[in-house]
Amino acid sequence: MKEEKTTPLRERMIEDMRIRGMSPKTQQAHIRAVRYFTEFIGRSPDTATPDELRAYQLHMTDAGVSTGVFNARIVSLRFFFGVTCAREEMKRYMQFRRKAKKLPVVLSVEEVGDLLAAVPGPGLKYRAALGISYGAGLRASEVCNLKVADIDSDRMLIHVDEGKNDKDRKAMLSPALLDLLRDYWREARPEGWLFPGKPKIMALSPRQLNRAFTSAKHMTGINKPATLHTLRHSFATHLLEAGTDVRVIQVLLGPAARDWMEARAEDLLPVEYFHVVFTMPAEIARIAYWNQKAVYGLLFRASAETVMTIAADPKRLGAKVGMTSVLHTWGSALTHHPHIHMIVPGGGLSPDGKSWVACKPGFFLHVRVLARLFRRLFLDGLMELHRAGQLTFFGDPDRLAQADAFGQWLAPFRQTEWVVYAKPPFGAPEAVLAYLSRYTHRVAISNQRLVSADADTVAFRWKDYRIKSGDRQRVMRLATPEFIRRFLIHVLPDGFHRLRHYGLLASSKRKTNLAKIRALLSAQSPEQPPAQEQEPDVTPLTLREPCPCCGGPMRIIEIFRRGQKPMSRAPPREKAA
């Protein structure tokens, strides 16, 4: 960070940012934004008034500050006043500017080919770097941070280390891109950074890569307002146009669902896990639909409290447990069916926190006990919401608006058995995570279930669970407005979190608790794998893994989806070599 006159206030702000693990670039941006505000008011920013904050926002608007810069400065000021100055009330006077959504600029396949051919030298460095940006859908910073060892030609993968949000991922490596990288490696022989800068001990900067892209765009005569990031958009668009499944494209670009699953997999403990599900009666689900934020929040709280209360009972487990909860609101036919999925470790910490208490093998907690406590907690919470005036009713408001009438209406549900189950996960805990990840970052229905769609009807596959054996797959055809209505049922309110963590896995103490549990279990943390399990260094740009039958090089000739008939077939075994 550039040396400047440091005041105690600035020093405290820098310390606050360091505590939260902000990158040096982010720290610089926050300091710069606060300095602009200081220059505007002409005195120490911690003494600013709400009127001055409002005047500064009007000043930025009149000065023509872009929406992105405007919002970035607001984020910096919110951190300054909320954390460093402990003046939370100032956040009420800051408004983000809504940015109009625009479709991204996309280059055609021909334009991309011409642009890559026109990339300036010397050598193939910039052509190879831009080729990776397009051919693997990588961001500029991800391209520049690549190392030679990140190219895994054996598995045809590119390891992206600390991409966006400091998350690692894998990108596909195509044969054509591999050939280009091999030509570049033979020419330049890079040893550390795949694309070194000047000096070579430093990586190529995104600014240098942007300059190469801009130069090639001008030489090609492309008049579109394209940037280097346009290559990433073009990569995804061209895959869609070629008929690639959108889920495959999401994997290639690094989807949030996969990142979530990988993050949760790192938290898994070397113990038995259980898959716990809480549901509610269909009649009460109607109230949840009318009052989604209030009732769904109650569903989370009641189910988590149920598990933690019963697990803490000395007659049951006598331990403090943790869980990851996911809200799922739809059935296979897009009907409204709110329920909670949980993945829970089979045990917990003793009350004194000095030992790990494991549950019985294959058995977590009695489902009938879980169901009855959950029923009581949920119905009591529903009555509290009603008394607080947080419930709205439609269809028969006069009957349910009164507390006595509502209590009488709920009375029969206190006598029925609610559906709760707790079973060991199918296969392994990772299988539950994979199952849940399909519902964490999308809504209601996947593209593969869609059969057809037009202005009048939408057809999709669904699973009929009333069929006890045989093929449960059916095709449902709905009028297009009805399909849209069913889909919109499952769109959650703004700001509502579909995933939540409780107990030992609560976000504030999860890392500390996991480290403590691993120590008690004498298990080694995933961040410190034993030396013998470390993967050997990848030889740069090696040959692909040979065929296990003939020993010859393997080449991808076609990729097809499950159930799809391949266009090509393998040669006879006698001609394979």
ABEGO torsion letter per residue (X at the ends): XBBBBBBAAAAAAAAAAAAAGBBAAAAAAAAAAAAAAAAAAGBBAAABBAAAAAAAAAAAAAAGBBAAAAAAAAAAAAAAAAAAAGBAAAAAABBBBBBBBBBBBBBBAAAAAAAAAABBOBEAAAAAAAAAAAAAGBBAAAAAABBAAABBAAAGBBBBBGBBGGBBBBBBBBAAAAAAAAAAAAAAGBABBABBBOBAABBBBAAAAAAAAAAAAAAAGBABBBBAAAAAAAAAAAAAAAGBBAAAAAAAAGBAAAAAAAAAAAABBBBBBBBBBBBBBAAAAAAAAABAAAAAAAAAAAAAAAAAAAAABAABAGBBBBBBBBBBABBAAGBBBBBBBBBBBBEBBBAAGABBBBBBBGBBBBAAAAAAAAAAAAAAAAAAAAAAGABBBBGBAAAAABAAAAAAAAAAAAABBBBBBBBBBBGBAAAAAAAAAAAAABBGBBAAABABBBAABBBBBBBBAABABEBABBBBBBBAAAAAAAAAAABBBBGBBABBBBEAABAAAAAAAAAAAAAAAGBBBAABBBAAABBBBBBBGBBBBBBAAAGBBBBBABBBBBGBBBABBBBBAAAAX
